[in-house]
Each structure stands twice: as C-alpha cells, then as structure tokens.
Amino acid sequence: MSKDLLTPFTDAASQTFKLLLDLDVTTEVDDADEQGEGDKEKVNILIEITGDLSGEVMYSFPKDTTLEMVKIMSGMEFNEIDEFVKSALGEIANIISGNAMTGLSQSQMLCNILPPKIVQEDYPDNADGCVIYRSKVKTAIGDVELNLRMVK
C-alpha cells in the first residue's frame, strides 16, 4: 500500500468542501508520523472501511473550523460544539468517505464504509499491524486533518 490511497480521500474532501461549503482547498500529505496540534479542542469523526481494503479514516476538525463549517451549512451561529454540530460533521465525513469509495472503485477496489462515530481520542502515532497515512486539507476557514489507517 502507498500514500496513493490518500488521493481518493483528499479529492473527495476537495469536491465536498467546494460543493457544500463553497470553499477552495489545498492538500498537504504529511511525511512525519506526528499529529498536529493535539492540544486544541477538536471533533474527531471515525469511519471504518471494509472490503478490498480494511481500516479506517479519521477526520479531525478544529473547533473554530467546525463552528464556521456548520454556520455555512446551516446559516445558524454556534458558539459551542453540541450534538447538532457533531451530527453535521459526521454527515460531512460520511459524504467525503462515500465519494472516496467511489474513487477507489475506479481503481478496481471495492470497499464500503460504516456509519460515522464521534471519538474523543486522537489518532495513535503507531498501531501494530497498520500503516498510517496523514494529510491536511487546508481551507480559508481552517485545516482539517485526514488520517487513514490501513491493516497491512
């Protein structure tokens, strides 16, 4: 497996952010095995992947980026991350992941996703038997971390 697996996810994030939020994005693949800014408040959305690939993708949305995204989507102002905000982010992550599965299918990889889960913990830097790929999706309202963990 290679970092090329990130491409369907970063492409899907770019398309989703453009269509849903009218945001242009750039992506940056992280070579380091470190996660960024773990001390900031954020929402982590985890989606499991099954099929020809087995693993999971975690989207980490910083608080300020989260609140601005949901404001753009709903037209409502939020000051805190509540259940409505978490649900909206889960839906964004679900759309991105579903579109990424379509991208993978074009490479003859048939995969499915499970419903999104909101998790408190950060992504581990090392996991036995897994390969972790990291990327940042950068927007005008903040960056979103994309962490892809695949079972070897």
Stockholm file with secondary structure:
# STOCKHOLM 1.0

chainA/1-152         MSKDLLTPFTDAASQTFKLLLDLDVTTEVDDADEQGEGDKEKVNILIEITGDLSGEVMYSFPKDTTLEMVKIMSGMEFNEIDEFVKSALGEIANIISGNAMTGLSQSQMLCNILPPKIVQEDYPDNADGCVIYRSKVKTAIGDVELNLRMVK
#=GR chainA/1-152 SS CCGGGHHHHHHHHHHHHHHHHCCCCEEEEECSSCCSCTTSCEEEEEEEEEESSCEEEEEEEEHHHHHHHHHHHHSCCCSSCCHHHHHHHHHHHHHHHHHHHHHHHTTTCCEEECCCEEESSCCCSCCTTEEEEEEEEEETTEEEEEEEEEEC
#=GC SS_cons         CCGGGHHHHHHHHHHHHHHHHCCCCEEEEECSSCCSCTTSCEEEEEEEEEESSCEEEEEEEEHHHHHHHHHHHHSCCCSSCCHHHHHHHHHHHHHHHHHHHHHHHTTTCCEEECCCEEESSCCCSCCTTEEEEEEEEEETTEEEEEEEEEEC
//
